[in-house]
Amino acid sequence: MNATLPTAQSLRAALAGLLDGLPPKQAAQAVDRLIASYRGETPTNAPILRDRSDVVAYAAYRMPATFEAVRSALDALVEAAPGWAPATHTDIGGGTGAASWAVAGAWEGPATTVLDWAEPALALGRELAEASGVPSLRAARWERARIGAALELAPADLITVSYVLKELPAAARTELVDAAAGAGQAVVIVEPGTPDGYARIIEARDRLTAAGLRIAAPCPHSDACPIAPGTDWCHFSARVSRSSLHRQVKGGSLSHEDEKFSYVVGTRFPAAPAPARITRKPQIRKGLVQLELCTRDEGLARATVSKRHGALYRAARDVAWGDPWPPEGTGGAEKAEG
């Protein structure tokens, strides 16, 4: 990832002044309503963010988590296609721009267009982008568009769709994914890491492959997902640091939280998916590490890596949920025990 701005820290700094002048009670009420909407089961055809107080609450409540989830998905794309970089980026349903901040932190200077149907969100997104000091964010275009069916998209190297599909009826989700697949050279879709969020990702994955895209991440292949429907769901976790302002708005006292998310990355250009992906938190025991994997050739598998595996064992003690396996340079040909 790009070592320059923006980072999670710079995003929190840009968010720090948002609640100035907004009564804490009003912010808390807006957060409560947004949480109810976020956790609800019924899609909506109307913008969730109605006015500036809603948007400010949303930004404080969701932007840091969305940023980290999208950044994790982009990390996987960079790993799969390290020589590729987008010149153009469209952020569908981008709201206040969390995904665009993540994209600007992954590659130098892509020309970004943010599409959303809530003008208050776009307005605040412009403010945050200007406060970032990052040239590509400050130059981004923020355009109002109805997200869903009949969305017309200009061709773009990269298209991101983060936490949007849940807000749409099934038919509109299908049309949106098809439009993204038709317009993008790379498509990154992120949803909540819940069983229904995973189901939407699988639906989107099927649409992407049907449109001719290859799956670059998190899956090690473009074949059908090996998880039997209803038995489990594929999701990952990103650590989110919480500022004192963030804790005030969301409630709670911890300095961090874990954002659970599901995602898929499809590309029209060559990419090298990981041979396997760690699908659960590694279990470290005395002298061994147990890994739950999704593999290219064997589907779902469990690997036990012990001290006798040398460099592979040392690497296993440092890997995290969602990482590719085996890490480069660890003698991956040396097979761990199933």
C-alpha positions in Angstrom: 0.0 0.0 0.0 1.0 3.6 -0.6 3.0 4.9 2.4 1.7 8.4 1.9 -1.7 9.8 2.9 -4.5 8.9 3.3 -4.3 6.5 6.2 -6.7 5.4 8.9 -5.1 8.0 11.1 -5.6 10.8 8.6 -9.2 9.8 8.1 -9.8 10.0 11.9 -8.2 13.4 11.9 -10.5 14.6 9.1 -13.5 13.2 11.0 -12.5 14.8 14.3 -14.2 18.1 13.7 -17.4 16.8 12.3 -19.4 16.8 15.5 -18.5 20.3 16.4 -21.7 22.2 16.8 -23.9 19.0 16.7 -25.6 18.3 20.0 -24.4 14.9 21.4 -28.1 13.8 21.9 -28.9 14.6 18.3 -25.8 12.7 17.1 -26.7 9.7 19.3 -30.3 9.6 18.0 -29.0 9.7 14.4 -26.6 6.9 15.2 -29.3 4.8 16.8 -31.5 5.2 13.7 -28.6 4.3 11.4 -27.8 1.2 13.4 -31.4 0.1 13.2 -31.3 0.6 9.4 -27.9 -1.1 9.0 -29.1 -4.2 10.9 -32.5 -4.3 9.4 -33.7 -6.9 6.9 -35.7 -4.7 4.5 -34.0 -3.0 1.6 -34.9 0.6 0.9 -35.3 2.5 -2.3 -34.8 5.8 -0.6 -31.6 7.4 0.7 -30.8 6.4 4.3 -28.9 9.7 4.9 -31.5 12.5 5.0 -29.7 15.5 6.3 -26.3 16.7 7.6 -26.8 15.4 11.1 -27.5 11.9 9.7 -24.4 12.2 7.5 -22.2 13.3 10.3 -23.4 10.5 12.5 -22.9 8.0 9.6 -19.4 9.3 8.9 -18.4 8.9 12.6 -20.2 5.5 12.9 -19.2 3.8 9.7 -16.4 5.5 7.8 -13.4 4.0 9.8 -14.8 0.5 9.6 -15.7 0.7 5.9 -12.3 2.2 5.2 -10.5 -0.8 6.9 -12.7 -3.4 5.2 -12.2 -2.0 1.7 -8.5 -1.5 2.4 -8.2 -5.2 3.3 -10.0 -6.1 0.0 -7.7 -3.8 -2.0 -4.6 -5.3 -0.2 -5.7 -8.7 -1.6 -6.0 -7.2 -5.1 -2.6 -5.6 -4.9 -1.2 -9.0 -3.8 -2.9 -10.8 -6.7 -1.9 -8.1 -9.3 1.2 -6.3 -8.0 2.0 -4.7 -11.3 -1.4 -3.2 -12.0 -2.7 0.2 -11.0 -5.9 1.9 -11.9 -5.9 5.3 -13.6 -9.7 5.7 -13.2 -12.0 4.7 -10.3 -15.8 4.8 -9.8 -17.1 4.4 -6.3 -20.8 3.3 -6.6 -22.9 4.3 -3.6 -19.8 5.8 -2.1 -21.5 8.2 0.2 -19.0 10.2 2.2 -16.1 8.4 0.4 -14.6 5.8 2.7 -13.8 3.5 -0.2 -12.3 6.3 -2.2 -10.0 7.1 0.8 -8.9 3.4 0.8 -8.3 3.5 -3.0 -6.2 6.7 -2.7 -4.1 5.0 -0.1 -3.5 2.0 -2.3 -2.4 3.7 -5.6 -1.0 7.0 -6.6 -3.5 9.4 -8.1 -6.4 7.5 -9.6 -9.1 9.8 -11.0 -12.1 9.0 -8.8 -15.8 9.6 -9.4 -18.1 9.0 -6.4 -21.8 8.2 -7.2 -24.5 8.4 -4.6 -28.1 9.4 -4.4 -27.8 11.4 -1.1 -26.6 14.9 -1.8 -25.9 15.6 2.0 -23.4 12.6 1.9 -21.7 13.8 -1.3 -21.4 17.3 0.2 -19.7 16.0 3.4 -17.6 13.7 1.3 -16.3 16.8 -0.6 -15.5 18.5 2.7 -13.6 15.5 4.0 -11.7 15.1 0.7 -10.6 18.7 0.8 -9.5 18.3 4.4 -7.4 15.3 3.5 -4.8 17.3 1.5 -4.5 14.3 -0.9 -4.5 15.6 -4.5 -6.4 12.7 -6.0 -9.2 12.9 -3.3 -9.4 16.7 -3.6 -9.8 16.3 -7.4 -12.5 13.6 -7.1 -15.8 14.2 -8.8 -18.9 13.8 -6.5 -22.0 13.1 -8.6 -25.6 12.5 -7.6 -27.0 9.3 -9.2 -29.8 6.9 -8.4 -28.0 3.7 -7.4 -29.6 0.4 -8.6 -31.5 -0.5 -11.7 -30.7 1.3 -14.9 -27.5 2.8 -13.6 -25.3 3.8 -16.5 -21.6 3.6 -15.8 -18.7 4.9 -17.8 -15.8 2.5 -18.3 -13.4 2.6 -15.4 -10.2 0.7 -14.4 -11.6 0.0 -10.9 -15.1 0.0 -9.6 -15.9 -0.3 -5.8 -19.2 -1.2 -4.4 -19.0 -1.2 -0.6 -22.0 -1.9 1.8 -24.5 -1.0 -1.0 -26.1 -4.2 -2.1 -28.0 -4.7 1.1 -29.9 -1.4 0.5 -31.3 -2.6 -2.9 -34.1 -5.0 -3.9 -32.8 -8.3 -5.5 -33.5 -7.2 -9.1 -31.7 -3.9 -8.6 -28.7 -5.7 -7.1 -28.4 -7.9 -10.1 -28.6 -5.0 -12.5 -26.0 -3.0 -10.5 -23.5 -5.9 -10.4 -24.0 -6.5 -14.1 -23.4 -2.8 -14.8 -20.2 -2.9 -12.7 -19.0 -6.0 -14.4 -19.6 -4.5 -17.8 -17.8 -1.2 -17.0 -14.9 -2.2 -14.8 -11.5 -3.8 -15.4 -11.5 -4.7 -11.7 -14.6 -4.8 -9.5 -14.3 -4.9 -5.7 -17.6 -5.6 -3.8 -17.7 -5.5 0.0 -20.7 -6.4 2.3 -21.2 -7.1 6.0 -19.7 -10.3 7.2 -23.0 -11.9 8.1 -24.7 -15.0 6.5 -26.9 -12.7 4.4 -24.0 -10.4 3.5 -22.0 -13.5 2.3 -25.1 -14.7 0.3 -25.1 -11.4 -1.5 -21.4 -11.7 -2.2 -21.9 -15.2 -3.7 -24.6 -13.9 -5.9 -22.4 -11.0 -7.0 -19.4 -13.4 -7.5 -21.6 -15.6 -9.8 -22.6 -12.5 -11.8 -19.0 -11.4 -12.2 -17.7 -14.8 -13.4 -20.7 -15.1 -15.8 -19.7 -11.8 -17.3 -16.2 -13.2 -17.9 -14.2 -11.8 -14.9 -11.7 -13.9 -13.1 -11.8 -14.1 -9.3 -8.6 -12.6 -7.9 -9.6 -12.6 -4.2 -10.3 -13.8 -1.6 -11.0 -17.2 -3.4 -8.0 -19.1 -4.8 -10.0 -20.0 -7.9 -13.0 -18.9 -10.0 -14.9 -22.2 -9.6 -18.0 -22.6 -7.3 -17.6 -21.8 -3.6 -16.9 -25.0 -1.7 -19.1 -23.9 1.2 -22.4 -25.8 1.2 -25.3 -23.2 1.3 -26.6 -22.7 4.8 -23.7 -24.5 6.5 -21.3 -21.7 7.0 -20.3 -18.3 5.5 -17.0 -16.9 4.3 -16.1 -13.7 6.1 -13.0 -11.8 7.4 -12.1 -9.3 10.1 -10.4 -6.0 10.1 -9.2 -4.2 13.2 -10.5 -0.7 13.5 -8.9 1.8 15.9 -11.4 4.1 17.5 -10.7 7.7 18.5 -12.3 9.2 21.6 -14.7 11.0 19.3 -15.6 7.7 17.6 -16.2 6.0 21.0 -18.4 8.9 22.1 -20.6 8.6 19.0 -20.8 4.8 18.9 -20.8 4.2 22.7 -18.4 1.8 24.5 -14.9 2.3 25.9 -12.6 0.0 23.9 -9.9 1.5 21.8 -10.7 -0.7 18.9 -13.3 -3.0 17.3 -13.3 -5.7 14.7 -15.2 -5.1 11.5 -16.5 -8.4 10.0 -17.0 -8.3 6.3 -17.3 -10.4 3.2 -15.9 -9.5 -0.2 -15.1 -10.5 -3.8 -12.6 -9.1 -6.3 -13.0 -9.8 -10.0 -10.7 -8.7 -12.8 -10.5 -8.7 -16.6 -6.7 -8.7 -16.6 -4.3 -11.5 -15.4 -4.1 -11.9 -11.7 -2.6 -14.6 -9.5 -5.0 -15.6 -6.6 -3.4 -17.0 -3.5 -2.9 -20.8 -3.6 -5.0 -20.8 -0.4 -6.7 -18.3 1.9 -6.9 -18.5 5.7 -10.6 -18.5 6.5 -10.6 -18.4 10.3 -8.4 -17.0 13.1 -5.4 -19.3 13.3 -5.3 -21.5 16.4 -1.9 -21.4 18.0 -1.0 -24.3 20.3 2.2 -25.4 21.9 4.5 -26.4 19.0 1.8 -26.2 16.3 -0.6 -23.9 14.5 -3.9 -25.1 13.0 -5.2 -23.3 9.9 -8.6 -23.4 8.3 -8.1 -22.9 4.6 -9.9 -22.5 1.3 -7.6 -24.1 -1.2 -7.3 -24.1 -5.0 -7.3 -27.8 -5.4 -8.8 -29.4 -2.3 -11.6 -27.0 -1.4 -12.0 -26.4 2.3 -9.1 -28.0 4.3 -7.4 -27.9 7.6 -3.6 -27.7 7.9 -1.6 -28.4 11.0 1.8 -26.7 10.9 4.3 -28.0 13.5 7.9 -27.1 14.5 9.3 -29.7 12.1 8.1 -27.5 9.2 10.8 -24.9 10.1 10.3 -21.6 8.2 6.7 -22.6 7.4 5.9 -23.0 11.2 7.5 -19.6 12.0 5.4 -18.0 9.3 2.3 -19.7 10.5 2.7 -18.1 14.0 2.6 -14.7 12.4 -0.3 -15.1 9.8 -3.7 -13.7 10.4 -7.3 -14.5 9.4 -7.7 -13.5 5.7 -4.0 -13.8 4.7 -2.9 -15.9 1.7 -1.2 -19.2 2.5 1.6 -20.1 2.3 3.6 -16.9 2.5 6.2 -16.3 -0.2 9.7 -17.5 0.6 8.6 -20.1 3.3 9.1 -23.3 1.3 5.5 -23.6 0.6 6.1 -26.8 -1.3 6.7 -28.5 2.0 3.3 -29.8 2.7 1.7 -29.3 6.2 -0.3 -32.1 7.8 -4.0 -32.2 6.8 
